Amino acid sequence: MPSKYDPELRQRALRMLAEARPEHESLTAACRHVGGLLGVSPETLRVWQRRYDIDTGVKLGVTSDMTEENRRLRRENAELKKANEVLKAASVFFAKELDRPRTK
């Protein structure tokens, strides 16, 4: 699903949030302030900040790169399973053909 916010806005919002954070009592208050300035939901800003912290190693969690790699591997695994099923069906078909008595 494509993001409705471009990466430049996300980076700008995170920079503004980092600058506004010391002036506010909590991350939530800073998110409300910056969100109001940029027209972005405070919850969206909080999620972006959390993802940024995980991706940069500040907090523990699964990075965006690892999440994307997992998605890619799951898709590849599903394709391989389908191909394996086709090959199994083909081998059963040809095995039956070989076992069938030949008539002249």
Short mmCIF file of the C-alpha atoms (twelve columns), coordinates in Angstrom:
data_MODEL
# 
_entry.id   MODEL 
# 
loop_
_atom_site.group_PDB 
_atom_site.id 
_atom_site.type_symbol 
_atom_site.label_atom_id 
_atom_site.label_alt_id 
_atom_site.label_comp_id 
_atom_site.label_asym_id 
_atom_site.label_seq_id 
_atom_site.Cartn_x 
_atom_site.Cartn_y 
_atom_site.Cartn_z 
_atom_site.pdbx_PDB_model_num 
ATOM 1   C CA . MET A 1   0.000  0.000   0.000   1 
ATOM 2   C CA . PRO A 2   1.560  3.304   -1.008  1 
ATOM 3   C CA . SER A 3   2.120  5.886   1.691   1 
ATOM 4   C CA . LYS A 4   0.049  9.034   1.481   1 
ATOM 5   C CA . TYR A 5   3.018  11.014  2.814   1 
ATOM 6   C CA . ASP A 6   6.179  11.448  0.801   1 
ATOM 7   C CA . PRO A 7   9.543  10.534  2.356   1 
ATOM 8   C CA . GLU A 8   10.661 14.178  2.430   1 
ATOM 9   C CA . LEU A 9   7.711  15.121  4.643   1 
ATOM 10  C CA . ARG A 10  8.448  12.176  6.919   1 
ATOM 11  C CA . GLN A 11  12.099 13.201  7.299   1 
ATOM 12  C CA . ARG A 12  11.137 16.834  7.892   1 
ATOM 13  C CA . ALA A 13  8.566  15.808  10.496  1 
ATOM 14  C CA . LEU A 14  11.105 13.641  12.325  1 
ATOM 15  C CA . ARG A 15  13.646 16.496  12.345  1 
ATOM 16  C CA . MET A 16  11.007 18.902  13.662  1 
ATOM 17  C CA . LEU A 17  9.951  16.361  16.273  1 
ATOM 18  C CA . ALA A 18  13.556 15.949  17.449  1 
ATOM 19  C CA . GLU A 19  13.881 19.733  17.745  1 
ATOM 20  C CA . ALA A 20  10.536 20.151  19.529  1 
ATOM 21  C CA . ARG A 21  10.973 17.233  21.936  1 
ATOM 22  C CA . PRO A 22  13.073 19.090  24.573  1 
ATOM 23  C CA . GLU A 23  10.497 21.898  24.704  1 
ATOM 24  C CA . HIS A 24  7.636  19.532  25.594  1 
ATOM 25  C CA . GLU A 25  6.976  17.374  28.624  1 
ATOM 26  C CA . SER A 26  6.369  14.219  26.594  1 
ATOM 27  C CA . LEU A 27  6.674  12.709  23.144  1 
ATOM 28  C CA . THR A 28  2.891  12.852  22.852  1 
ATOM 29  C CA . ALA A 29  2.859  16.611  23.458  1 
ATOM 30  C CA . ALA A 30  5.651  17.135  20.914  1 
ATOM 31  C CA . CYS A 31  3.779  14.973  18.378  1 
ATOM 32  C CA . ARG A 32  0.633  17.041  18.879  1 
ATOM 33  C CA . HIS A 33  2.567  20.266  18.365  1 
ATOM 34  C CA . VAL A 34  4.471  19.157  15.238  1 
ATOM 35  C CA . GLY A 35  1.441  17.325  13.858  1 
ATOM 36  C CA . GLY A 36  -0.599 20.502  14.112  1 
ATOM 37  C CA . LEU A 37  2.055  22.449  12.233  1 
ATOM 38  C CA . LEU A 38  2.363  19.913  9.419   1 
ATOM 39  C CA . GLY A 39  -1.210 18.625  9.223   1 
ATOM 40  C CA . VAL A 40  -0.142 15.101  10.209  1 
ATOM 41  C CA . SER A 41  -1.844 12.994  12.853  1 
ATOM 42  C CA . PRO A 42  0.065  12.866  16.157  1 
ATOM 43  C CA . GLU A 43  -0.324 9.087   16.129  1 
ATOM 44  C CA . THR A 44  1.294  8.946   12.674  1 
ATOM 45  C CA . LEU A 45  4.231  10.965  13.991  1 
ATOM 46  C CA . ARG A 46  4.539  8.696   17.017  1 
ATOM 47  C CA . VAL A 47  4.629  5.608   14.755  1 
ATOM 48  C CA . TRP A 48  7.226  7.237   12.483  1 
ATOM 49  C CA . GLN A 49  9.368  8.082   15.507  1 
ATOM 50  C CA . ARG A 50  9.077  4.544   16.860  1 
ATOM 51  C CA . ARG A 51  10.036 3.061   13.464  1 
ATOM 52  C CA . TYR A 52  12.973 5.489   13.211  1 
ATOM 53  C CA . ASP A 53  14.204 4.525   16.693  1 
ATOM 54  C CA . ILE A 54  14.060 0.826   15.801  1 
ATOM 55  C CA . ASP A 55  15.734 1.300   12.414  1 
ATOM 56  C CA . THR A 56  18.589 3.307   13.948  1 
ATOM 57  C CA . GLY A 57  19.089 0.851   16.819  1 
ATOM 58  C CA . VAL A 58  17.937 3.179   19.590  1 
ATOM 59  C CA . LYS A 59  15.185 0.717   20.535  1 
ATOM 60  C CA . LEU A 60  14.904 -3.018  20.093  1 
ATOM 61  C CA . GLY A 61  12.634 -4.370  17.393  1 
ATOM 62  C CA . VAL A 62  12.485 -5.670  13.844  1 
ATOM 63  C CA . THR A 63  13.930 -3.132  11.418  1 
ATOM 64  C CA . SER A 64  12.157 -2.023  8.253   1 
ATOM 65  C CA . ASP A 65  14.798 -3.776  6.131   1 
ATOM 66  C CA . MET A 66  14.260 -7.047  7.986   1 
ATOM 67  C CA . THR A 67  10.478 -6.711  7.679   1 
ATOM 68  C CA . GLU A 68  10.762 -6.187  3.924   1 
ATOM 69  C CA . GLU A 69  13.161 -9.125  3.607   1 
ATOM 70  C CA . ASN A 70  10.701 -11.328 5.527   1 
ATOM 71  C CA . ARG A 71  7.873  -10.299 3.173   1 
ATOM 72  C CA . ARG A 72  10.013 -11.043 0.134   1 
ATOM 73  C CA . LEU A 73  11.013 -14.439 1.491   1 
ATOM 74  C CA . ARG A 74  7.408  -15.322 2.344   1 
ATOM 75  C CA . ARG A 75  6.323  -14.488 -1.223  1 
ATOM 76  C CA . GLU A 76  9.208  -16.516 -2.643  1 
ATOM 77  C CA . ASN A 77  8.377  -19.421 -0.332  1 
ATOM 78  C CA . ALA A 78  4.737  -19.389 -1.464  1 
ATOM 79  C CA . GLU A 79  5.810  -19.421 -5.127  1 
ATOM 80  C CA . LEU A 80  8.166  -22.329 -4.494  1 
ATOM 81  C CA . LYS A 81  5.446  -24.280 -2.700  1 
ATOM 82  C CA . LYS A 82  3.128  -23.807 -5.701  1 
ATOM 83  C CA . ALA A 83  5.870  -24.918 -8.095  1 
ATOM 84  C CA . ASN A 84  6.541  -27.953 -5.900  1 
ATOM 85  C CA . GLU A 85  2.861  -28.932 -6.003  1 
ATOM 86  C CA . VAL A 86  2.865  -28.693 -9.808  1 
ATOM 87  C CA . LEU A 87  5.966  -30.873 -9.995  1 
ATOM 88  C CA . LYS A 88  4.427  -33.436 -7.630  1 
ATOM 89  C CA . ALA A 89  1.266  -33.582 -9.733  1 
ATOM 90  C CA . ALA A 90  3.337  -33.983 -12.912 1 
ATOM 91  C CA . SER A 91  5.398  -36.787 -11.398 1 
ATOM 92  C CA . VAL A 92  2.231  -38.647 -10.342 1 
ATOM 93  C CA . PHE A 93  0.811  -38.225 -13.848 1 
ATOM 94  C CA . PHE A 94  3.950  -39.541 -15.555 1 
ATOM 95  C CA . ALA A 95  4.314  -42.392 -13.071 1 
ATOM 96  C CA . LYS A 96  0.773  -43.519 -13.959 1 
ATOM 97  C CA . GLU A 97  1.652  -43.301 -17.664 1 
ATOM 98  C CA . LEU A 98  4.684  -45.546 -17.151 1 
ATOM 99  C CA . ASP A 99  2.668  -48.125 -15.176 1 
ATOM 100 C CA . ARG A 100 -0.113 -48.370 -17.757 1 
ATOM 101 C CA . PRO A 101 0.094  -51.525 -19.859 1 
ATOM 102 C CA . ARG A 102 0.868  -50.899 -23.507 1 
ATOM 103 C CA . THR A 103 -1.539 -52.253 -26.107 1 
ATOM 104 C CA . LYS A 104 -0.427 -53.064 -29.650 1 
# 
